[in-house]
Amino acid sequence: MRTLNQNILFNATGVKQVEEGKKEKLIALLVILPGILSVFIFFYIFSGWNFIISLTDWEGFIPSYNIIGLKNYIQLFQDPLFWTSLKNNILLIVLFVPGVMIIGLCMAVLLDQRVRAEGIFRTIYLLPFSLSFVVTATLWSWMYSPRVGTINFILGKLGLTSLRKGWITDPNMVMYCIIIALIWQFAGYSCIIFLAGIRSIPHSQTAAAMVDGASNFTIYWRIILPQIKASFITAFIIFMCFALKAFDFIWVLNRGGPGYSAHILGVTMYKETFSFDKFAYGATYSTIILLLSLLIVVPFLFRIYKEK
């Protein structure tokens, strides 16, 4: 009789656990459902709609859904402005992404030395990223101004007038000036990403290495850096995607000028769409930007999924 009662109690407990498990799964589904629907609607459906628009001849404010196939894409690849914009985007990626990651890593290592008032330094580092791109672009446009800019003013006061330049009015220098400004704005964010990765490593590992007589450089190079691969991947994906779709900072700074010297794909897409009313051609640019972003993100996501 006791065994029978135990079996009944066990079965009842099992049924209750199953029901609770189903209830928890249902609650979890209801919580994430709005996010899933938002991503599906605002990314997949709108991206698909954008691709359909790129296959039409829509120009002007009156929509046209006359399908013309890949004509816009053929025109795009024959357009010298597209290749100029792509070249500037590649330059932005090659210099901005490694630059902001290296500086952010160095800042994180410095903060990891348990300096006094660490919270104040973290706030100072992250402050530029907390500002709007419109604000920072306006700030840097004042600093880069050839006549009344802060940089040229300081150089003049130091007697280095030969180094005064038209920073964002010189076609050969404007992209480098933009990259420096963007590194300044994103360095603090990069620092926080790497600092979080460093602080996630158990202190016992570094303490053991210190007992064995390892130097700080050896500890970071041999122990810490190999274990923050996830931070490197996260930072790389974020900054690569930003470099591909950067728009607002450059647009506020100098509208992508002088001429087309600072045009990247995002700036050219905006001008083609809203300045020249070529909505289908602008949709073609945005589709190319999306494809380039996927080419960057998908291999890393596939590698992370494979490692798991």
C-alpha positions as CSV (number, residue, x, y, z in Angstrom):
1,M,0.0,0.0,0.0
2,R,2.8,2.4,0.8
3,T,4.5,1.7,-2.5
4,L,1.2,2.3,-4.3
5,N,0.8,5.7,-2.5
6,Q,4.4,6.6,-3.3
7,N,3.8,5.9,-7.0
8,I,0.6,7.9,-7.0
9,L,2.4,10.8,-5.3
10,F,5.4,10.5,-7.7
11,N,3.1,10.5,-10.8
12,A,1.2,13.5,-9.4
13,T,4.4,15.4,-8.8
14,G,5.6,14.5,-12.3
15,V,2.4,15.8,-13.9
16,K,2.6,19.0,-11.8
17,Q,6.2,19.5,-12.9
18,V,5.3,19.0,-16.6
19,E,2.4,21.4,-16.3
20,E,4.6,24.0,-14.6
21,G,7.2,23.5,-17.3
22,K,4.6,24.1,-20.0
23,K,3.4,27.2,-18.2
24,E,6.9,28.6,-18.0
25,K,7.5,27.9,-21.7
26,L,4.2,29.7,-22.5
27,I,5.2,32.7,-20.4
28,A,8.6,32.8,-22.0
29,L,7.1,32.7,-25.4
30,L,4.7,35.5,-24.6
31,V,7.6,37.6,-23.4
32,I,9.7,37.2,-26.5
33,L,6.9,37.2,-29.0
34,P,6.7,41.0,-29.4
35,G,10.4,41.1,-30.1
36,I,10.2,38.3,-32.6
37,L,7.2,40.0,-34.4
38,S,9.1,43.4,-34.4
39,V,12.2,41.8,-35.9
40,F,10.1,39.9,-38.5
41,I,8.1,43.0,-39.5
42,F,10.7,45.7,-39.4
43,F,13.6,43.7,-40.7
44,Y,12.5,40.8,-42.9
45,I,9.3,42.2,-44.3
46,F,10.7,45.8,-44.8
47,S,14.0,44.4,-46.2
48,G,12.0,42.3,-48.7
49,W,9.8,45.2,-49.6
50,N,12.9,47.4,-50.1
51,F,14.4,44.7,-52.5
52,I,11.1,44.7,-54.5
53,I,11.3,48.5,-54.8
54,S,14.8,48.2,-56.1
55,L,13.5,46.1,-59.0
56,T,11.1,48.9,-60.1
57,D,11.4,52.2,-61.9
58,W,10.0,54.3,-59.0
59,E,11.2,58.0,-59.4
60,G,9.5,61.0,-57.9
61,F,6.8,61.1,-55.3
62,I,4.3,59.1,-57.2
63,P,4.9,55.4,-56.5
64,S,5.6,53.1,-59.5
65,Y,5.7,49.4,-59.2
66,N,6.6,48.6,-62.8
67,I,9.2,45.8,-62.5
68,I,12.3,46.4,-64.6
69,G,14.4,43.6,-63.2
70,L,18.1,44.1,-62.4
71,K,18.4,47.3,-64.4
72,N,19.1,49.4,-61.3
73,Y,21.8,47.1,-60.1
74,I,23.5,47.1,-63.5
75,Q,23.3,50.9,-63.5
76,L,24.7,50.9,-59.9
77,F,27.8,48.8,-60.8
78,Q,28.4,51.1,-63.8
79,D,28.2,54.3,-61.6
80,P,31.6,55.8,-60.7
81,L,30.0,57.3,-57.6
82,F,29.1,53.9,-56.3
83,W,32.7,52.8,-56.5
84,T,33.9,56.1,-54.9
85,S,31.5,55.5,-52.0
86,L,32.5,51.9,-51.7
87,K,36.2,52.9,-51.6
88,N,35.5,55.4,-48.9
89,N,33.6,52.8,-46.9
90,I,36.5,50.3,-47.2
91,L,38.9,53.0,-46.0
92,L,36.5,53.7,-43.1
93,I,36.4,50.0,-42.2
94,V,40.2,49.5,-42.5
95,L,41.2,52.4,-40.3
96,F,38.2,52.9,-38.0
97,V,37.5,49.4,-36.9
98,P,41.1,48.4,-35.8
99,G,41.8,51.9,-34.5
100,V,38.8,52.0,-32.2
101,M,39.3,48.4,-31.0
102,I,43.0,48.9,-30.2
103,I,42.4,52.2,-28.4
104,G,39.4,50.8,-26.5
105,L,41.4,47.8,-25.4
106,C,44.3,50.0,-24.2
107,M,41.8,52.1,-22.2
108,A,40.2,48.9,-20.7
109,V,43.6,47.6,-19.6
110,L,44.4,50.9,-17.9
111,L,41.1,50.9,-16.1
112,D,41.7,47.3,-15.1
113,Q,44.6,48.4,-12.9
114,R,42.1,49.4,-10.2
115,V,42.9,53.1,-10.5
116,R,41.3,55.5,-8.1
117,A,38.0,57.1,-9.2
118,E,37.5,54.4,-11.8
119,G,33.9,55.2,-12.1
120,I,34.7,58.8,-13.0
121,F,37.1,57.7,-15.7
122,R,34.5,55.3,-17.1
123,T,32.0,58.1,-17.3
124,I,34.5,60.4,-19.0
125,Y,35.4,57.7,-21.5
126,L,31.8,56.8,-22.3
127,L,30.5,60.4,-22.4
128,P,31.3,61.0,-26.2
129,F,29.3,57.9,-27.1
130,S,26.4,59.0,-25.1
131,L,26.1,62.2,-27.2
132,S,24.1,62.4,-30.3
133,F,25.9,62.2,-33.6
134,V,24.4,65.5,-34.6
135,V,26.0,67.1,-31.5
136,T,29.4,65.6,-32.0
137,A,29.4,66.3,-35.7
138,T,28.6,69.9,-35.0
139,L,31.4,70.0,-32.4
140,W,34.0,68.6,-34.7
141,S,32.9,70.9,-37.6
142,W,33.7,73.8,-35.3
143,M,37.0,72.3,-34.4
144,Y,38.0,71.5,-38.0
145,S,36.9,74.9,-39.3
146,P,39.7,76.4,-41.5
147,R,39.2,79.9,-40.3
148,V,37.8,79.8,-36.7
149,G,38.4,76.2,-35.8
150,T,40.0,75.2,-32.5
151,I,42.7,73.1,-34.1
152,N,44.0,75.8,-36.4
153,F,43.7,78.3,-33.6
154,I,45.9,76.2,-31.2
155,L,48.4,75.5,-34.0
156,G,48.6,79.3,-34.6
157,K,49.1,80.0,-30.9
158,L,51.9,77.4,-30.8
159,G,53.6,79.0,-33.8
160,L,52.9,76.0,-36.0
161,T,51.1,77.9,-38.7
162,S,52.6,75.7,-41.4
163,L,50.5,72.8,-40.0
164,R,47.2,74.7,-40.3
165,K,45.0,73.1,-42.9
166,G,41.5,73.1,-44.3
167,W,40.8,69.8,-42.5
168,I,37.4,69.0,-43.8
169,T,37.6,71.2,-46.9
170,D,40.6,69.2,-48.3
171,P,39.4,66.2,-50.4
172,N,42.6,64.3,-49.5
173,M,42.2,64.7,-45.8
174,V,38.5,64.8,-45.1
175,M,38.0,61.0,-44.7
176,Y,40.9,60.8,-42.2
177,C,39.4,63.6,-40.2
178,I,36.1,61.8,-40.1
179,I,37.8,58.6,-39.0
180,I,39.6,60.4,-36.1
181,A,36.4,61.9,-34.9
182,L,34.5,58.6,-35.0
183,I,37.3,56.8,-33.1
184,W,37.1,59.5,-30.5
185,Q,33.3,59.0,-30.1
186,F,33.4,55.2,-30.1
187,A,36.5,54.5,-28.1
188,G,34.7,54.7,-24.7
189,Y,32.1,52.2,-25.9
190,S,34.9,49.9,-27.1
191,C,36.6,50.2,-23.7
192,I,33.4,49.1,-21.9
193,I,33.1,46.0,-24.1
194,F,36.6,44.9,-23.4
195,L,36.6,45.9,-19.7
196,A,33.5,43.7,-19.3
197,G,35.3,40.8,-20.9
198,I,38.4,41.3,-18.8
199,R,36.4,41.5,-15.6
200,S,34.6,38.2,-16.4
201,I,37.9,36.3,-16.0
202,P,38.2,34.7,-12.6
203,H,40.7,36.6,-10.4
204,S,42.2,33.3,-9.3
205,Q,43.8,32.7,-12.7
206,T,45.7,36.0,-12.7
207,A,46.6,35.7,-9.0
208,A,48.1,32.3,-9.7
209,A,50.2,33.7,-12.5
210,M,51.4,36.6,-10.3
211,V,52.5,34.1,-7.7
212,D,54.5,32.3,-10.4
213,G,56.2,35.6,-11.1
214,A,54.5,36.5,-14.4
215,S,54.7,40.1,-15.4
216,N,51.6,42.2,-16.2
217,F,52.4,42.1,-19.9
218,T,52.6,38.3,-19.8
219,I,49.4,38.0,-17.8
220,Y,47.5,40.0,-20.3
221,W,49.1,38.5,-23.4
222,R,49.0,34.9,-22.3
223,I,46.0,34.6,-20.0
224,I,43.5,37.5,-20.4
225,L,43.5,38.3,-24.1
226,P,43.0,34.7,-25.3
227,Q,39.9,34.5,-23.1
228,I,38.1,37.6,-24.3
229,K,37.6,36.4,-27.8
230,A,33.9,36.9,-27.4
231,S,34.5,40.6,-26.7
232,F,36.7,40.9,-29.8
233,I,34.0,39.3,-32.0
234,T,31.2,41.5,-30.5
235,A,33.2,44.7,-30.9
236,F,34.3,43.7,-34.5
237,I,30.7,43.0,-35.6
238,I,29.3,46.2,-34.0
239,F,32.0,48.5,-35.5
240,M,32.0,46.9,-38.9
241,C,28.3,47.3,-39.3
242,F,28.5,50.9,-38.1
243,A,31.3,51.6,-40.6
244,L,29.1,50.2,-43.4
245,K,26.0,52.2,-42.5
246,A,27.5,55.4,-41.1
247,F,25.5,58.3,-42.2
248,D,24.3,60.9,-39.7
249,F,27.7,62.0,-38.5
250,I,29.1,62.6,-42.0
251,W,25.9,64.2,-43.2
252,V,25.9,66.8,-40.4
253,L,29.6,67.3,-40.6
254,N,29.9,68.3,-44.2
255,R,27.2,66.6,-46.3
256,G,29.8,64.2,-47.6
257,G,31.9,66.9,-49.2
258,P,33.8,68.6,-50.5
259,G,32.4,67.2,-53.7
260,Y,32.1,63.4,-53.4
261,S,35.3,63.0,-51.4
262,A,33.5,61.9,-48.2
263,H,30.6,60.0,-49.7
264,I,30.1,56.6,-48.3
265,L,27.3,54.2,-49.3
266,G,24.8,55.5,-46.7
267,V,25.3,59.2,-47.8
268,T,25.0,58.3,-51.5
269,M,21.9,56.3,-50.8
270,Y,20.3,59.2,-48.9
271,K,21.1,61.7,-51.6
272,E,19.8,59.5,-54.4
273,T,16.6,58.8,-52.6
274,F,15.6,62.1,-51.0
275,S,17.6,64.7,-53.0
276,F,17.1,63.3,-56.5
277,D,13.8,61.4,-55.7
278,K,15.2,58.2,-57.2
279,F,13.5,55.9,-54.7
280,A,14.1,52.7,-56.6
281,Y,17.8,53.5,-57.1
282,G,18.2,54.4,-53.5
283,A,16.6,51.1,-52.5
284,T,19.3,49.4,-54.6
285,Y,22.0,51.1,-52.6
286,S,20.3,50.1,-49.3
287,T,20.0,46.5,-50.5
288,I,23.8,46.4,-51.3
289,I,24.5,47.8,-47.8
290,L,22.3,45.1,-46.3
291,L,24.1,42.4,-48.3
292,L,27.5,43.7,-47.2
293,S,26.4,43.7,-43.6
294,L,25.2,40.1,-43.8
295,L,28.5,39.1,-45.5
296,I,30.3,40.4,-42.4
297,V,27.9,39.2,-39.6
298,V,26.7,35.8,-40.9
299,P,30.2,34.1,-41.0
300,F,30.9,35.1,-37.4
301,L,27.5,34.0,-36.2
302,F,27.9,30.7,-38.0
303,R,31.3,30.2,-36.4
304,I,30.0,31.0,-32.9
305,Y,27.1,28.6,-33.4
306,K,29.4,25.9,-34.7
307,E,31.7,26.2,-31.7
308,K,28.7,25.8,-29.3
